[in-house]
Amino acid sequence: MATPSKAKRSGRYTSPEAQGRITAAPVHTTHEQSPAWYGWFLIDLIVFGLMVIALNYLQVLPGSTSPWYLVLGLVSLFSAFYAATRYH
């Protein structure tokens, strides 16, 4: 006599764990939190970068317009966006 095969059941719900279909590791619910000052640090970097670029084009900074002020502002902005990807 043939043994019964594992046919697909209809009707009652069975959890994937009971069926043995879970292969991924469970996700941990505890996450690291960023310090409270981290969000303000991101905002400060963005505001500083925008201010340096704007003041450079308004010729308010010493030395008139300089490409180094633009580089400083852009580095500040890019570092803020990079740090924002690490924010939890």
PyMOL Python script that loads the backbone (N, CA, C, O; Angstrom):
from pymol import cmd

cmd.read_pdbstr("""\
ATOM      1  N   MET A   1       0.833  -1.175   0.000  1.00  0.00           N
ATOM      2  CA  MET A   1       0.000   0.000   0.000  1.00  0.00           C
ATOM      3  C   MET A   1       0.883   1.246   0.000  1.00  0.00           C
ATOM      4  O   MET A   1       1.915   1.264   0.671  1.00  0.00           O
ATOM      5  N   ALA A   2       0.510   2.257  -0.719  1.00  0.00           N
ATOM      6  CA  ALA A   2       1.278   3.492  -0.835  1.00  0.00           C
ATOM      7  C   ALA A   2       1.131   4.330   0.424  1.00  0.00           C
ATOM      8  O   ALA A   2       0.071   4.363   1.049  1.00  0.00           O
ATOM      9  N   THR A   3       2.205   5.000   0.781  1.00  0.00           N
ATOM     10  CA  THR A   3       2.149   5.871   1.957  1.00  0.00           C
ATOM     11  C   THR A   3       1.496   7.191   1.573  1.00  0.00           C
ATOM     12  O   THR A   3       1.661   7.659   0.446  1.00  0.00           O
ATOM     13  N   PRO A   4       0.763   7.789   2.488  1.00  0.00           N
ATOM     14  CA  PRO A   4       0.112   9.054   2.143  1.00  0.00           C
ATOM     15  C   PRO A   4       1.149  10.159   1.951  1.00  0.00           C
ATOM     16  O   PRO A   4       2.065  10.315   2.758  1.00  0.00           O
ATOM     17  N   SER A   5       0.991  10.915   0.878  1.00  0.00           N
ATOM     18  CA  SER A   5       1.918  12.011   0.602  1.00  0.00           C
ATOM     19  C   SER A   5       1.469  13.268   1.340  1.00  0.00           C
ATOM     20  O   SER A   5       0.332  13.369   1.800  1.00  0.00           O
ATOM     21  N   LYS A   6       2.376  14.205   1.438  1.00  0.00           N
ATOM     22  CA  LYS A   6       2.054  15.467   2.108  1.00  0.00           C
ATOM     23  C   LYS A   6       1.336  16.371   1.107  1.00  0.00           C
ATOM     24  O   LYS A   6       1.944  17.243   0.486  1.00  0.00           O
ATOM     25  N   ALA A   7       0.080  16.152   0.972  1.00  0.00           N
ATOM     26  CA  ALA A   7      -0.708  16.958   0.048  1.00  0.00           C
ATOM     27  C   ALA A   7      -1.005  18.308   0.681  1.00  0.00           C
ATOM     28  O   ALA A   7      -1.008  18.448   1.904  1.00  0.00           O
ATOM     29  N   LYS A   8      -1.248  19.272  -0.143  1.00  0.00           N
ATOM     30  CA  LYS A   8      -1.574  20.603   0.338  1.00  0.00           C
ATOM     31  C   LYS A   8      -2.941  20.563   1.004  1.00  0.00           C
ATOM     32  O   LYS A   8      -3.927  20.126   0.410  1.00  0.00           O
ATOM     33  N   ARG A   9      -2.980  21.017   2.218  1.00  0.00           N
ATOM     34  CA  ARG A   9      -4.232  21.013   2.958  1.00  0.00           C
ATOM     35  C   ARG A   9      -5.000  22.287   2.706  1.00  0.00           C
ATOM     36  O   ARG A   9      -4.407  23.357   2.574  1.00  0.00           O
ATOM     37  N   SER A  10      -6.261  22.188   2.639  1.00  0.00           N
ATOM     38  CA  SER A  10      -7.105  23.366   2.541  1.00  0.00           C
ATOM     39  C   SER A  10      -7.971  23.419   3.781  1.00  0.00           C
ATOM     40  O   SER A  10      -8.300  22.390   4.371  1.00  0.00           O
ATOM     41  N   GLY A  11      -8.323  24.587   4.156  1.00  0.00           N
ATOM     42  CA  GLY A  11      -9.163  24.708   5.343  1.00  0.00           C
ATOM     43  C   GLY A  11      -8.426  25.400   6.466  1.00  0.00           C
ATOM     44  O   GLY A  11      -8.229  26.614   6.418  1.00  0.00           O
ATOM     45  N   ARG A  12      -8.018  24.659   7.469  1.00  0.00           N
ATOM     46  CA  ARG A  12      -7.394  25.240   8.654  1.00  0.00           C
ATOM     47  C   ARG A  12      -6.040  25.854   8.331  1.00  0.00           C
ATOM     48  O   ARG A  12      -5.271  25.348   7.515  1.00  0.00           O
ATOM     49  N   TYR A  13      -5.786  26.966   9.007  1.00  0.00           N
ATOM     50  CA  TYR A  13      -4.495  27.638   8.863  1.00  0.00           C
ATOM     51  C   TYR A  13      -3.464  26.945   9.746  1.00  0.00           C
ATOM     52  O   TYR A  13      -3.714  26.664  10.918  1.00  0.00           O
ATOM     53  N   THR A  14      -2.326  26.683   9.172  1.00  0.00           N
ATOM     54  CA  THR A  14      -1.204  26.191   9.963  1.00  0.00           C
ATOM     55  C   THR A  14      -0.057  27.169   9.768  1.00  0.00           C
ATOM     56  O   THR A  14       0.206  27.626   8.655  1.00  0.00           O
ATOM     57  N   SER A  15       0.609  27.477  10.843  1.00  0.00           N
ATOM     58  CA  SER A  15       1.672  28.476  10.776  1.00  0.00           C
ATOM     59  C   SER A  15       2.853  27.933   9.981  1.00  0.00           C
ATOM     60  O   SER A  15       3.055  26.721   9.910  1.00  0.00           O
ATOM     61  N   PRO A  16       3.634  28.834   9.381  1.00  0.00           N
ATOM     62  CA  PRO A  16       4.814  28.385   8.639  1.00  0.00           C
ATOM     63  C   PRO A  16       5.814  27.654   9.529  1.00  0.00           C
ATOM     64  O   PRO A  16       6.518  26.759   9.063  1.00  0.00           O
ATOM     65  N   GLU A  17       5.882  28.034  10.825  1.00  0.00           N
ATOM     66  CA  GLU A  17       6.792  27.342  11.740  1.00  0.00           C
ATOM     67  C   GLU A  17       6.379  25.885  11.907  1.00  0.00           C
ATOM     68  O   GLU A  17       7.230  24.996  11.947  1.00  0.00           O
ATOM     69  N   ALA A  18       5.076  25.640  12.006  1.00  0.00           N
ATOM     70  CA  ALA A  18       4.594  24.269  12.176  1.00  0.00           C
ATOM     71  C   ALA A  18       4.840  23.444  10.923  1.00  0.00           C
ATOM     72  O   ALA A  18       5.039  22.232  11.005  1.00  0.00           O
ATOM     73  N   GLN A  19       4.826  24.087   9.773  1.00  0.00           N
ATOM     74  CA  GLN A  19       5.064  23.364   8.526  1.00  0.00           C
ATOM     75  C   GLN A  19       6.553  23.199   8.236  1.00  0.00           C
ATOM     76  O   GLN A  19       6.939  22.443   7.344  1.00  0.00           O
ATOM     77  N   GLY A  20       7.389  23.914   8.998  1.00  0.00           N
ATOM     78  CA  GLY A  20       8.826  23.804   8.785  1.00  0.00           C
ATOM     79  C   GLY A  20       9.332  24.611   7.620  1.00  0.00           C
ATOM     80  O   GLY A  20      10.356  24.257   7.034  1.00  0.00           O
ATOM     81  N   ARG A  21       8.650  25.692   7.255  1.00  0.00           N
ATOM     82  CA  ARG A  21       9.043  26.491   6.102  1.00  0.00           C
ATOM     83  C   ARG A  21       9.889  27.704   6.452  1.00  0.00           C
ATOM     84  O   ARG A  21      10.336  28.405   5.545  1.00  0.00           O
ATOM     85  N   ILE A  22      10.125  27.979   7.717  1.00  0.00           N
ATOM     86  CA  ILE A  22      10.922  29.133   8.099  1.00  0.00           C
ATOM     87  C   ILE A  22      12.399  28.768   7.983  1.00  0.00           C
ATOM     88  O   ILE A  22      12.870  27.858   8.666  1.00  0.00           O
ATOM     89  N   THR A  23      13.125  29.469   7.128  1.00  0.00           N
ATOM     90  CA  THR A  23      14.546  29.198   6.945  1.00  0.00           C
ATOM     91  C   THR A  23      15.413  30.369   7.372  1.00  0.00           C
ATOM     92  O   THR A  23      16.601  30.178   7.633  1.00  0.00           O
ATOM     93  N   ALA A  24      14.863  31.575   7.452  1.00  0.00           N
ATOM     94  CA  ALA A  24      15.644  32.751   7.832  1.00  0.00           C
ATOM     95  C   ALA A  24      15.762  32.834   9.344  1.00  0.00           C
ATOM     96  O   ALA A  24      14.901  32.357  10.082  1.00  0.00           O
ATOM     97  N   ALA A  25      16.843  33.447   9.783  1.00  0.00           N
ATOM     98  CA  ALA A  25      17.036  33.636  11.214  1.00  0.00           C
ATOM     99  C   ALA A  25      16.032  34.673  11.721  1.00  0.00           C
ATOM    100  O   ALA A  25      15.681  35.593  10.983  1.00  0.00           O
ATOM    101  N   PRO A  26      15.572  34.544  12.943  1.00  0.00           N
ATOM    102  CA  PRO A  26      14.623  35.525  13.460  1.00  0.00           C
ATOM    103  C   PRO A  26      15.271  36.898  13.616  1.00  0.00           C
ATOM    104  O   PRO A  26      16.452  37.007  13.945  1.00  0.00           O
ATOM    105  N   VAL A  27      14.492  37.925  13.380  1.00  0.00           N
ATOM    106  CA  VAL A  27      14.972  39.294  13.482  1.00  0.00           C
ATOM    107  C   VAL A  27      14.909  39.722  14.940  1.00  0.00           C
ATOM    108  O   VAL A  27      13.897  39.535  15.614  1.00  0.00           O
ATOM    109  N   HIS A  28      15.994  40.292  15.408  1.00  0.00           N
ATOM    110  CA  HIS A  28      16.016  40.749  16.788  1.00  0.00           C
ATOM    111  C   HIS A  28      15.208  42.035  16.909  1.00  0.00           C
ATOM    112  O   HIS A  28      15.264  42.894  16.029  1.00  0.00           O
ATOM    113  N   THR A  29      14.469  42.164  17.984  1.00  0.00           N
ATOM    114  CA  THR A  29      13.623  43.345  18.159  1.00  0.00           C
ATOM    115  C   THR A  29      14.357  44.486  18.837  1.00  0.00           C
ATOM    116  O   THR A  29      13.862  45.613  18.826  1.00  0.00           O
ATOM    117  N   THR A  30      15.516  44.240  19.426  1.00  0.00           N
ATOM    118  CA  THR A  30      16.261  45.320  20.069  1.00  0.00           C
ATOM    119  C   THR A  30      17.196  45.945  19.048  1.00  0.00           C
ATOM    120  O   THR A  30      18.001  45.252  18.427  1.00  0.00           O
ATOM    121  N   HIS A  31      17.090  47.219  18.882  1.00  0.00           N
ATOM    122  CA  HIS A  31      17.938  47.965  17.961  1.00  0.00           C
ATOM    123  C   HIS A  31      18.750  48.974  18.747  1.00  0.00           C
ATOM    124  O   HIS A  31      18.319  49.462  19.792  1.00  0.00           O
ATOM    125  N   GLU A  32      19.925  49.279  18.234  1.00  0.00           N
ATOM    126  CA  GLU A  32      20.715  50.319  18.856  1.00  0.00           C
ATOM    127  C   GLU A  32      20.075  51.667  18.557  1.00  0.00           C
ATOM    128  O   GLU A  32      19.602  51.910  17.446  1.00  0.00           O
ATOM    129  N   GLN A  33      20.066  52.522  19.541  1.00  0.00           N
ATOM    130  CA  GLN A  33      19.509  53.861  19.365  1.00  0.00           C
ATOM    131  C   GLN A  33      20.655  54.854  19.247  1.00  0.00           C
ATOM    132  O   GLN A  33      21.662  54.728  19.943  1.00  0.00           O
ATOM    133  N   SER A  34      20.508  55.823  18.385  1.00  0.00           N
ATOM    134  CA  SER A  34      21.496  56.886  18.280  1.00  0.00           C
ATOM    135  C   SER A  34      21.375  57.793  19.493  1.00  0.00           C
ATOM    136  O   SER A  34      20.302  57.891  20.088  1.00  0.00           O
ATOM    137  N   PRO A  35      22.465  58.457  19.866  1.00  0.00           N
ATOM    138  CA  PRO A  35      22.381  59.397  20.991  1.00  0.00           C
ATOM    139  C   PRO A  35      21.426  60.542  20.677  1.00  0.00           C
ATOM    140  O   PRO A  35      21.111  60.806  19.517  1.00  0.00           O
ATOM    141  N   ALA A  36      20.979  61.208  21.713  1.00  0.00           N
ATOM    142  CA  ALA A  36      19.997  62.280  21.538  1.00  0.00           C
ATOM    143  C   ALA A  36      20.575  63.455  20.747  1.00  0.00           C
ATOM    144  O   ALA A  36      19.831  64.157  20.061  1.00  0.00           O
ATOM    145  N   TRP A  37      21.874  63.676  20.830  1.00  0.00           N
ATOM    146  CA  TRP A  37      22.485  64.815  20.158  1.00  0.00           C
ATOM    147  C   TRP A  37      22.721  64.563  18.667  1.00  0.00           C
ATOM    148  O   TRP A  37      23.041  65.497  17.932  1.00  0.00           O
ATOM    149  N   TYR A  38      22.571  63.336  18.217  1.00  0.00           N
ATOM    150  CA  TYR A  38      22.914  62.977  16.844  1.00  0.00           C
ATOM    151  C   TYR A  38      22.019  63.680  15.821  1.00  0.00           C
ATOM    152  O   TYR A  38      22.501  64.131  14.781  1.00  0.00           O
ATOM    153  N   GLY A  39      20.737  63.772  16.108  1.00  0.00           N
ATOM    154  CA  GLY A  39      19.823  64.454  15.191  1.00  0.00           C
ATOM    155  C   GLY A  39      20.147  65.936  15.056  1.00  0.00           C
ATOM    156  O   GLY A  39      20.101  66.500  13.962  1.00  0.00           O
ATOM    157  N   TRP A  40      20.474  66.553  16.181  1.00  0.00           N
ATOM    158  CA  TRP A  40      20.843  67.981  16.140  1.00  0.00           C
ATOM    159  C   TRP A  40      22.166  68.176  15.409  1.00  0.00           C
ATOM    160  O   TRP A  40      22.355  69.183  14.727  1.00  0.00           O
ATOM    161  N   PHE A  41      23.079  67.224  15.547  1.00  0.00           N
ATOM    162  CA  PHE A  41      24.345  67.291  14.831  1.00  0.00           C
ATOM    163  C   PHE A  41      24.109  67.258  13.321  1.00  0.00           C
ATOM    164  O   PHE A  41      24.763  67.995  12.583  1.00  0.00           O
ATOM    165  N   LEU A  42      23.200  66.429  12.855  1.00  0.00           N
ATOM    166  CA  LEU A  42      22.871  66.365  11.429  1.00  0.00           C
ATOM    167  C   LEU A  42      22.302  67.688  10.931  1.00  0.00           C
ATOM    168  O   LEU A  42      22.683  68.183   9.871  1.00  0.00           O
ATOM    169  N   ILE A  43      21.393  68.248  11.707  1.00  0.00           N
ATOM    170  CA  ILE A  43      20.792  69.524  11.319  1.00  0.00           C
ATOM    171  C   ILE A  43      21.838  70.623  11.296  1.00  0.00           C
ATOM    172  O   ILE A  43      21.831  71.468  10.400  1.00  0.00           O
ATOM    173  N   ASP A  44      22.749  70.622  12.282  1.00  0.00           N
ATOM    174  CA  ASP A  44      23.812  71.633  12.315  1.00  0.00           C
ATOM    175  C   ASP A  44      24.725  71.526  11.104  1.00  0.00           C
ATOM    176  O   ASP A  44      25.111  72.543  10.527  1.00  0.00           O
ATOM    177  N   LEU A  45      25.074  70.310  10.717  1.00  0.00           N
ATOM    178  CA  LEU A  45      25.926  70.151   9.536  1.00  0.00           C
ATOM    179  C   LEU A  45      25.244  70.666   8.269  1.00  0.00           C
ATOM    180  O   LEU A  45      25.882  71.305   7.432  1.00  0.00           O
ATOM    181  N   ILE A  46      23.963  70.390   8.134  1.00  0.00           N
ATOM    182  CA  ILE A  46      23.234  70.842   6.947  1.00  0.00           C
ATOM    183  C   ILE A  46      23.132  72.361   6.925  1.00  0.00           C
ATOM    184  O   ILE A  46      23.374  72.989   5.894  1.00  0.00           O
ATOM    185  N   VAL A  47      22.775  72.949   8.064  1.00  0.00           N
ATOM    186  CA  VAL A  47      22.645  74.414   8.126  1.00  0.00           C
ATOM    187  C   VAL A  47      23.996  75.076   7.903  1.00  0.00           C
ATOM    188  O   VAL A  47      24.078  76.079   7.194  1.00  0.00           O
ATOM    189  N   PHE A  48      25.062  74.531   8.497  1.00  0.00           N
ATOM    190  CA  PHE A  48      26.398  75.100   8.300  1.00  0.00           C
ATOM    191  C   PHE A  48      26.794  75.058   6.828  1.00  0.00           C
ATOM    192  O   PHE A  48      27.298  76.047   6.295  1.00  0.00           O
ATOM    193  N   GLY A  49      26.572  73.928   6.168  1.00  0.00           N
ATOM    194  CA  GLY A  49      26.926  73.817   4.757  1.00  0.00           C
ATOM    195  C   GLY A  49      26.157  74.792   3.886  1.00  0.00           C
ATOM    196  O   GLY A  49      26.726  75.423   2.995  1.00  0.00           O
ATOM    197  N   LEU A  50      24.862  74.914   4.144  1.00  0.00           N
ATOM    198  CA  LEU A  50      24.062  75.857   3.352  1.00  0.00           C
ATOM    199  C   LEU A  50      24.471  77.296   3.613  1.00  0.00           C
ATOM    200  O   LEU A  50      24.504  78.108   2.688  1.00  0.00           O
ATOM    201  N   MET A  51      24.785  77.624   4.871  1.00  0.00           N
ATOM    202  CA  MET A  51      25.188  78.993   5.204  1.00  0.00           C
ATOM    203  C   MET A  51      26.527  79.347   4.553  1.00  0.00           C
ATOM    204  O   MET A  51      26.686  80.452   4.034  1.00  0.00           O
ATOM    205  N   VAL A  52      27.473  78.438   4.573  1.00  0.00           N
ATOM    206  CA  VAL A  52      28.783  78.713   3.972  1.00  0.00           C
ATOM    207  C   VAL A  52      28.629  78.938   2.467  1.00  0.00           C
ATOM    208  O   VAL A  52      29.230  79.861   1.917  1.00  0.00           O
ATOM    209  N   ILE A  53      27.846  78.119   1.810  1.00  0.00           N
ATOM    210  CA  ILE A  53      27.652  78.275   0.365  1.00  0.00           C
ATOM    211  C   ILE A  53      26.928  79.585   0.056  1.00  0.00           C
ATOM    212  O   ILE A  53      27.324  80.311  -0.857  1.00  0.00           O
ATOM    213  N   ALA A  54      25.873  79.890   0.809  1.00  0.00           N
ATOM    214  CA  ALA A  54      25.124  81.135   0.555  1.00  0.00           C
ATOM    215  C   ALA A  54      25.976  82.369   0.846  1.00  0.00           C
ATOM    216  O   ALA A  54      25.969  83.319   0.063  1.00  0.00           O
ATOM    217  N   LEU A  55      26.703  82.367   1.951  1.00  0.00           N
ATOM    218  CA  LEU A  55      27.538  83.526   2.290  1.00  0.00           C
ATOM    219  C   LEU A  55      28.707  83.677   1.327  1.00  0.00           C
ATOM    220  O   LEU A  55      29.179  84.790   1.096  1.00  0.00           O
ATOM    221  N   ASN A  56      29.176  82.581   0.770  1.00  0.00           N
ATOM    222  CA  ASN A  56      30.233  82.665  -0.232  1.00  0.00           C
ATOM    223  C   ASN A  56      29.734  83.396  -1.474  1.00  0.00           C
ATOM    224  O   ASN A  56      30.433  84.254  -2.012  1.00  0.00           O
ATOM    225  N   TYR A  57      28.544  83.064  -1.926  1.00  0.00           N
ATOM    226  CA  TYR A  57      28.022  83.710  -3.130  1.00  0.00           C
ATOM    227  C   TYR A  57      27.541  85.136  -2.874  1.00  0.00           C
ATOM    228  O   TYR A  57      27.444  85.935  -3.805  1.00  0.00           O
ATOM    229  N   LEU A  58      27.244  85.452  -1.629  1.00  0.00           N
ATOM    230  CA  LEU A  58      26.910  86.833  -1.277  1.00  0.00           C
ATOM    231  C   LEU A  58      28.155  87.664  -1.003  1.00  0.00           C
ATOM    232  O   LEU A  58      28.035  88.854  -0.713  1.00  0.00           O
ATOM    233  N   GLN A  59      29.323  87.091  -1.084  1.00  0.00           N
ATOM    234  CA  GLN A  59      30.624  87.710  -0.874  1.00  0.00           C
ATOM    235  C   GLN A  59      30.740  88.345   0.500  1.00  0.00           C
ATOM    236  O   GLN A  59      31.275  89.446   0.632  1.00  0.00           O
ATOM    237  N   VAL A  60      30.247  87.664   1.520  1.00  0.00           N
ATOM    238  CA  VAL A  60      30.301  88.146   2.887  1.00  0.00           C
ATOM    239  C   VAL A  60      31.517  87.571   3.613  1.00  0.00           C
ATOM    240  O   VAL A  60      32.045  88.212   4.522  1.00  0.00           O
ATOM    241  N   LEU A  61      31.962  86.402   3.238  1.00  0.00           N
ATOM    242  CA  LEU A  61      33.080  85.745   3.910  1.00  0.00           C
ATOM    243  C   LEU A  61      34.396  86.428   3.536  1.00  0.00           C
ATOM    244  O   LEU A  61      34.510  86.998   2.451  1.00  0.00           O
ATOM    245  N   PRO A  62      35.389  86.373   4.428  1.00  0.00           N
ATOM    246  CA  PRO A  62      36.679  87.009   4.116  1.00  0.00           C
ATOM    247  C   PRO A  62      37.361  86.343   2.922  1.00  0.00           C
ATOM    248  O   PRO A  62      37.293  85.125   2.756  1.00  0.00           O
ATOM    249  N   GLY A  63      38.009  87.146   2.103  1.00  0.00           N
ATOM    250  CA  GLY A  63      38.692  86.621   0.928  1.00  0.00           C
ATOM    251  C   GLY A  63      37.801  86.596  -0.295  1.00  0.00           C
ATOM    252  O   GLY A  63      38.132  85.938  -1.281  1.00  0.00           O
ATOM    253  N   SER A  64      36.674  87.300  -0.256  1.00  0.00           N
ATOM    254  CA  SER A  64      35.714  87.345  -1.358  1.00  0.00           C
ATOM    255  C   SER A  64      35.234  85.927  -1.683  1.00  0.00           C
ATOM    256  O   SER A  64      35.174  85.078  -0.794  1.00  0.00           O
ATOM    257  N   THR A  65      34.898  85.670  -2.927  1.00  0.00           N
ATOM    258  CA  THR A  65      34.431  84.325  -3.267  1.00  0.00           C
ATOM    259  C   THR A  65      35.638  83.415  -3.465  1.00  0.00           C
ATOM    260  O   THR A  65      36.647  83.809  -4.048  1.00  0.00           O
ATOM    261  N   SER A  66      35.509  82.198  -2.970  1.00  0.00           N
ATOM    262  CA  SER A  66      36.595  81.240  -3.074  1.00  0.00           C
ATOM    263  C   SER A  66      35.999  79.858  -3.317  1.00  0.00           C
ATOM    264  O   SER A  66      34.981  79.497  -2.726  1.00  0.00           O
ATOM    265  N   PRO A  67      36.634  79.100  -4.182  1.00  0.00           N
ATOM    266  CA  PRO A  67      36.127  77.735  -4.393  1.00  0.00           C
ATOM    267  C   PRO A  67      36.282  76.865  -3.149  1.00  0.00           C
ATOM    268  O   PRO A  67      35.579  75.863  -3.015  1.00  0.00           O
ATOM    269  N   TRP A  68      37.178  77.222  -2.244  1.00  0.00           N
ATOM    270  CA  TRP A  68      37.378  76.430  -1.033  1.00  0.00           C
ATOM    271  C   TRP A  68      36.201  76.558  -0.089  1.00  0.00           C
ATOM    272  O   TRP A  68      35.905  75.622   0.653  1.00  0.00           O
ATOM    273  N   TYR A  69      35.518  77.704  -0.100  1.00  0.00           N
ATOM    274  CA  TYR A  69      34.300  77.823   0.703  1.00  0.00           C
ATOM    275  C   TYR A  69      33.206  76.913   0.151  1.00  0.00           C
ATOM    276  O   TYR A  69      32.446  76.307   0.908  1.00  0.00           O
ATOM    277  N   LEU A  70      33.136  76.826  -1.166  1.00  0.00           N
ATOM    278  CA  LEU A  70      32.173  75.919  -1.782  1.00  0.00           C
ATOM    279  C   LEU A  70      32.497  74.466  -1.423  1.00  0.00           C
ATOM    280  O   LEU A  70      31.593  73.686  -1.124  1.00  0.00           O
ATOM    281  N   VAL A  71      33.769  74.105  -1.452  1.00  0.00           N
ATOM    282  CA  VAL A  71      34.181  72.751  -1.080  1.00  0.00           C
ATOM    283  C   VAL A  71      33.830  72.475   0.381  1.00  0.00           C
ATOM    284  O   VAL A  71      33.330  71.397   0.704  1.00  0.00           O
ATOM    285  N   LEU A  72      34.088  73.439   1.264  1.00  0.00           N
ATOM    286  CA  LEU A  72      33.757  73.270   2.684  1.00  0.00           C
ATOM    287  C   LEU A  72      32.263  73.057   2.878  1.00  0.00           C
ATOM    288  O   LEU A  72      31.862  72.190   3.655  1.00  0.00           O
ATOM    289  N   GLY A  73      31.430  73.832   2.186  1.00  0.00           N
ATOM    290  CA  GLY A  73      29.987  73.675   2.299  1.00  0.00           C
ATOM    291  C   GLY A  73      29.502  72.342   1.765  1.00  0.00           C
ATOM    292  O   GLY A  73      28.643  71.703   2.372  1.00  0.00           O
ATOM    293  N   LEU A  74      30.044  71.916   0.633  1.00  0.00           N
ATOM    294  CA  LEU A  74      29.631  70.642   0.046  1.00  0.00           C
ATOM    295  C   LEU A  74      30.086  69.452   0.885  1.00  0.00           C
ATOM    296  O   LEU A  74      29.351  68.474   1.025  1.00  0.00           O
ATOM    297  N   VAL A  75      31.287  69.528   1.440  1.00  0.00           N
ATOM    298  CA  VAL A  75      31.771  68.450   2.314  1.00  0.00           C
ATOM    299  C   VAL A  75      30.881  68.364   3.547  1.00  0.00           C
ATOM    300  O   VAL A  75      30.570  67.268   4.012  1.00  0.00           O
ATOM    301  N   SER A  76      30.473  69.506   4.075  1.00  0.00           N
ATOM    302  CA  SER A  76      29.580  69.507   5.228  1.00  0.00           C
ATOM    303  C   SER A  76      28.234  68.869   4.886  1.00  0.00           C
ATOM    304  O   SER A  76      27.707  68.076   5.667  1.00  0.00           O
ATOM    305  N   LEU A  77      27.686  69.205   3.745  1.00  0.00           N
ATOM    306  CA  LEU A  77      26.408  68.629   3.326  1.00  0.00           C
ATOM    307  C   LEU A  77      26.515  67.127   3.074  1.00  0.00           C
ATOM    308  O   LEU A  77      25.658  66.362   3.515  1.00  0.00           O
ATOM    309  N   PHE A  78      27.554  66.704   2.372  1.00  0.00           N
ATOM    310  CA  PHE A  78      27.705  65.280   2.082  1.00  0.00           C
ATOM    311  C   PHE A  78      27.953  64.472   3.345  1.00  0.00           C
ATOM    312  O   PHE A  78      27.461  63.351   3.477  1.00  0.00           O
ATOM    313  N   SER A  79      28.721  65.043   4.281  1.00  0.00           N
ATOM    314  CA  SER A  79      28.946  64.315   5.529  1.00  0.00           C
ATOM    315  C   SER A  79      27.662  64.226   6.343  1.00  0.00           C
ATOM    316  O   SER A  79      27.453  63.239   7.048  1.00  0.00           O
ATOM    317  N   ALA A  80      26.790  65.243   6.261  1.00  0.00           N
ATOM    318  CA  ALA A  80      25.501  65.183   6.954  1.00  0.00           C
ATOM    319  C   ALA A  80      24.617  64.099   6.351  1.00  0.00           C
ATOM    320  O   ALA A  80      23.956  63.365   7.086  1.00  0.00           O
ATOM    321  N   PHE A  81      24.594  63.986   5.038  1.00  0.00           N
ATOM    322  CA  PHE A  81      23.784  62.955   4.402  1.00  0.00           C
ATOM    323  C   PHE A  81      24.349  61.557   4.681  1.00  0.00           C
ATOM    324  O   PHE A  81      23.589  60.601   4.838  1.00  0.00           O
ATOM    325  N   TYR A  82      25.673  61.437   4.742  1.00  0.00           N
ATOM    326  CA  TYR A  82      26.265  60.150   5.079  1.00  0.00           C
ATOM    327  C   TYR A  82      25.930  59.767   6.524  1.00  0.00           C
ATOM    328  O   TYR A  82      25.593  58.616   6.802  1.00  0.00           O
ATOM    329  N   ALA A  83      26.024  60.735   7.441  1.00  0.00           N
ATOM    330  CA  ALA A  83      25.709  60.462   8.840  1.00  0.00           C
ATOM    331  C   ALA A  83      24.225  60.159   9.007  1.00  0.00           C
ATOM    332  O   ALA A  83      23.845  59.411   9.908  1.00  0.00           O
ATOM    333  N   ALA A  84      23.392  60.725   8.160  1.00  0.00           N
ATOM    334  CA  ALA A  84      21.950  60.461   8.249  1.00  0.00           C
ATOM    335  C   ALA A  84      21.630  59.015   7.897  1.00  0.00           C
ATOM    336  O   ALA A  84      20.631  58.474   8.370  1.00  0.00           O
ATOM    337  N   THR A  85      22.460  58.384   7.077  1.00  0.00           N
ATOM    338  CA  THR A  85      22.215  56.980   6.763  1.00  0.00           C
ATOM    339  C   THR A  85      22.551  56.076   7.947  1.00  0.00           C
ATOM    340  O   THR A  85      22.106  54.929   7.984  1.00  0.00           O
ATOM    341  N   ARG A  86      23.317  56.561   8.902  1.00  0.00           N
ATOM    342  CA  ARG A  86      23.689  55.796  10.090  1.00  0.00           C
ATOM    343  C   ARG A  86      22.770  56.076  11.273  1.00  0.00           C
ATOM    344  O   ARG A  86      22.966  55.522  12.354  1.00  0.00           O
ATOM    345  N   TYR A  87      21.780  56.923  11.079  1.00  0.00           N
ATOM    346  CA  TYR A  87      20.878  57.331  12.174  1.00  0.00           C
ATOM    347  C   TYR A  87      19.886  56.210  12.477  1.00  0.00           C
ATOM    348  O   TYR A  87      19.278  55.647  11.566  1.00  0.00           O
ATOM    349  N   HIS A  88      19.729  55.892  13.755  1.00  0.00           N
ATOM    350  CA  HIS A  88      18.762  54.864  14.174  1.00  0.00           C
ATOM    351  C   HIS A  88      17.701  55.496  15.026  1.00  0.00           C
ATOM    352  O   HIS A  88      16.788  54.809  15.485  1.00  0.00           O
TER     353      HIS A  88
END
""", "prot")
cmd.dss("prot")
cmd.show_as("cartoon", "prot")
cmd.util.cbc("prot")
cmd.orient("prot")
